[in-house]
Amino acid sequence: MDIISPEGLRQDGRTATCLRTISCRLGLYDRPNGSAYIEMGNTKVLAAVYGPREVRSLSKQQLDDCVIQCQVSRIAACQGERVRRPMDPRTRAMSLQIAGVFQGAIRKSKYPGSQIDIYVQVLQADGGVMSACINASTLALIHAGVELVDYVVSCTASMYKQTAIIDVTNQETMNGCELTISLLPNKELIVSLDTSHTIHQEQFEPVMELAMTGCQQVYESMQSEVESYLRDKHAIMSHR
């Protein structure tokens, strides 16, 4: 079956420029300083933040720095088949990349000599896993009260034949490249860009532009959820 039908629709009924349904929540758990959950289509991710707190290892402690660490894990059957080693090399690479993304997004000068740990669990994976992990981490950091220079939002895009498609699923990336971009939406600054395979130079620009457009749409959904959470929290506090 073609990725895009003659009518211009993908297998899940979306057009080439339509995001999957996004659903997110803040404050799922009490034990972490911050927590969040996000669904982007069938990709589902949990994130928890511990900190800022004193640096664990004295060898890393610097009075003018803040240590940011991330650990990504996957449940055994998150991609529909059992995975023997959830912490595979690709997952470790994702952990390092996510930590690097937030090195520039967290106002580290506010937390000298501190450590912030981000734990991300992939519950279900159907394309855009890195994006969902970054978006969930952003929401968890916001819930933890960690000061950011801006939201960090992420989205994927790919190319099918001569058509750029946004927010791709696993099946849609089997025949092409998945480009993942992370953006500071209010500053319009790219903080990370990653591709799963090589992409032709002529195709790169339209795919990147579509991914950036998707980031802005993801940002609107995330901001709406944060505002809703803050309104509900304020209403609860007002009734006490």
HELIX and SHEET records of a PDB file:
HELIX    1   1 LEU A   58  LYS A   60  5                                   3    
HELIX    2   2 PRO A   89  GLN A  103  1                                  15    
HELIX    3   3 LYS A  108  LYS A  110  5                                   3    
HELIX    4   4 VAL A  129  HIS A  143  1                                  15    
HELIX    5   5 ASN A  170  THR A  173  1                                   4    
HELIX    6   6 GLN A  201  HIS A  239  1                                  39    
SHEET    1   A 5 ILE A  22  LEU A  26  0                                        
SHEET    2   A 5 GLY A  34  MET A  40 -1                                        
SHEET    3   A 5 THR A  43  GLU A  54 -1                                        
SHEET    4   A 5 SER A 114  GLN A 124 -1                                        
SHEET    5   A 5 CYS A  66  ARG A  74  1                                        
SHEET    1   B 4 THR A 163  ILE A 166  0                                        
SHEET    2   B 4 VAL A 153  TYR A 160 -1                                        
SHEET    3   B 4 LEU A 179  LEU A 184 -1                                        
SHEET    4   B 4 LEU A 189  THR A 195 -1                                        
END                                                                             
